[in-house]
Amino acid sequence: MNKKVVIGIVVVALLAIGGVFLYAQVRDSNQPDELSLDDRPAQTTTSAAGDAAEPTPPAEGADGTWVIVADSEVGYRVVEDFIGGIANAEAVGRSSAVTGDVTIAEGAVTGATFEVDMASVQSDSGRRDGQFTGRIMTVDEFPTADFTLTDDITFDEVPEVGAELTATATGDLTLRGVTQEVTFDVTARWDGEQIVIQGAIPVLFSDYDIPNPSNAAVSTRDNGTLEFLLVLERA
C-alpha cells in the first residue's frame, strides 16, 4: 500500500478518535453534578434586627411524620464508553415526580418510603429517554421504582438544627418489578422546618433484570447509581 495512503488512513483514524474523545469530554461536562445537600442551602430566619438567624427548633423536635415535597429529585447516573473505553462520559437522568414519607421517633428514623414515576425521568437526550422508558425499564409494565426502609436508622448523636449527619440505611429497592435488599449511606440535615436527605444506591443491572443499555454506538457499563435528594416537610 502506498506510504502516503497509509499515513492518510492513520491521520483520519487519529482525527476520528480525537473527535470522539472531545465529544465525550464535552458531553460529560454538560451533565449535572452528583446530588448534594449543597443543592438545597440550609434555611435561615430573620431576626428582629433584620439579621439572618438560625431557625428555632419546634418543641417536639424532629419526631413525627414528614412528607416528600417539591424540589426533591431522584435519578440515575451511568457511564457510557466510546471506542472500547478509549473515551467515556456519564449519562444522567432525573425526575422530580417523587412521593413518600419518613417517620422519626425519639430521634431515629423508624420508617421511610419513596416512589418515583419512571416515565417522568429525563436526561439531555430524547433518544436515550426513549430507550430508558421502552426496552430498558419498560415503564408501561413497571411504572414506578420504590424504596422501603426495613431497618431503623439511628444516629451517633441527637440531631440538631442545621447539623449534617451521616448514617447507614437498609431497605428494599424495587426496580423493573424486582426487589433487592440494599444498604447505603445517607446524609441528612434538619433545618427546623425541612429535612433534606441525600444518598446514592449502587445498582447492578442484572440484579434487577434490567437489559444492558448498550447499543451499536455506545457501550454502557453493567452498573449505575440511583441517586436521590429528598426534601421533606412535616405532615
N, C-alpha and C positions, 0 to 999 in steps of 0.2 A: 504493500500500500504506500502511496506517495507520502513522503515525510510531512509535506505541508497539510495534506488531508488529515493525517494523524494528529498534528498539532491543532488543527481546526476543531476536530472532534473533542479533544481534551479541553480546549478553551470553552467550547459550548457546554460541555458537561460541568466544568467548574462554575461557569456563569449560572447554569441551572441550579446547581447545589447552593450557590451563594444566594440566588433569588429565593429559593425555598427557605433557607436559613433566615434571611431577612424578613420574609413573610411571617415565619413562625415567631420571630422576636417581636415584630410589630403587633401581631395578633395577641401574643402573651401580655404585652404591656397594656393592651386595651381591656384586659379582664379585671373585674373588681378584686380588691384585696380580700383576704380572709376576713370573715365577720369577727368583730371585736367589740368589747364593751365601749371602746373609744368611739364607735359609731353612734352611741347614744350618750352624750355628755351627762354627767351627774346633775340632777336637778338642784336648784337653789331657790331660796325665797328672798324676799326683800325686807330689810329691817325698817323700823320707823324712820331711821335717818336716811333711808334710800340706799343703803349698802347691801351687797349680797351677803346672805347668811345661810348657814346650814339648815336644811329642813328639820322641823321638830318631829320626832317620832311619836306616833299615836300611842295612847295609853296602853292599848292591847299588844303593843309591839308588832312583830311581823306575823304573828299567829293569825290564821284564818284561811279563807279560800280566795285565790287570786285567779283572774281570768286573762287569757291572752288577748291583747288589743292590737290596734293598728300600729304600724312601724315594725312589727315582728317580721322576720324573714327566715325561710328555710330553703335550702338549695343543695346542689351537687357541685363537686369540683373533681374533674378527671384530667389526666394527662394524655394528650394526643401526640403521637410520634409521626414524623415525616422522614421519608427515605431511610427506613430501617432504624430510626432512632438518632440519625445524624442531627436532626433538629426536632425540638418538641415545644409544645405550648399547652397551657392549661385551658380547659373549656369549663365555663361556669354558667350554671342556670339557677335562677332564683324565683321564689314565689312569696307573696305576702298574704296569700289565702290560707292562713293558719288559724286553727281554733284549738281550744283546750283550756286546761286549768291546772293549778298547783295548790295543794293543801299543805299548810305549815302548822305544826302543833308543838309547842314548847321548844321552838327554835329549830326543829328538824322537819325536813320535807317528808311527809308521810304518804303523799300521793301526787302523781303528775301524769298528765296525758297531753299529747298534741297530735293533730291530724292535719294533713296537707292535701289540698286539691291538686292532684298531679297534672291535670290538664292546664293548670294556670302557670306551670313552671316555664320560664322563658330564658333564653340565652341571647347572644348577639347574632345568632344565625337561625333564620326561619327554617332552613333545610335541616339543621341539627334538631330543632324543636319538633319537626315533623317525624323524624326518626325516633326521638325520645317518646313522644306520645303514641307512636304507632308500634313498630315491631319490638322496641326495647322495653318500654314499660306497659304497653298495651292498656292504656288508661280507660278504654271503653269497658274492659272487663275488670280492671283493678283501678278504680277512680281515685283512691286515696292511699297515702302512706301514713302509718300510725306508729306511735310510740307510747308505751305504758310503763311507768316505773313499777318495779317489783320489789325493790328493797329500799327502806328508808335512807335518806341522805342526811347524815349527821355532820356537823362542822366542828372543827377543833376549838372554836371559840364562839361566844354568843354573838350573833350578827348585830353590827352597829350601823347606824345610818351613814351612808357614804363609803363604807369599807368594802373592799373586794375580797371575796372568799372563794377558795377553790376546794372542791370535793370530788369524790368519785360516785358516779351514778350507774346503776344496773337496772336493766328493764328489757322488755320485749319490743323489738323493732319489726314491723311488717312492711315488706316491700314486694310488690307484684304478687300478693297473696301468700307469701311465705314469711313465717315468723321465726326469728332467731333471737336468742338472748345476747345482749351486747353490754359491755362495760366500758365507760369512757369518762374523761374528766370534764367537769363543768366549772365555770367561773360565774359568780353571781354578785350583784350589788343591789342593796336596798336603799332607795332614796327617800324613804318615808311614804311617798305617795305611789311609787312604782318600784317593781323589782325587775331587773334586767338579768337574763341568764344567757350565757354563750357557751357553745360546745361544738365538738366535731366528732362524728362517729365513722370509723373506717368501715368500708363496705367492700367485701369480696363478691363480685357479681355472681359467681357460680353458687354461692351460699343461698341466693335468693332466686335462682333460676332466671337471672337476667341475661338475655342473649348478649354475646360480645358485640359492643357497639361499633367495632371496626368496619370500614368499608374499603372500596378499591383505592381511594385516595389517601385515607388516614387510618393508621393503626392505633386503636385505643387500648390502653393497658387493662389488665383484668380486674382492676380495683379502682375505687374512688373514695371520696369523702362526702358524707352528708353533714353539712354544717348548718347551724341554726343560731339565731339571735332572737330570743323571746322577750317581749315587753309585756309586763303584767300589771294589772291594777286590781285593787280589792273588789271582790264581787259585791 
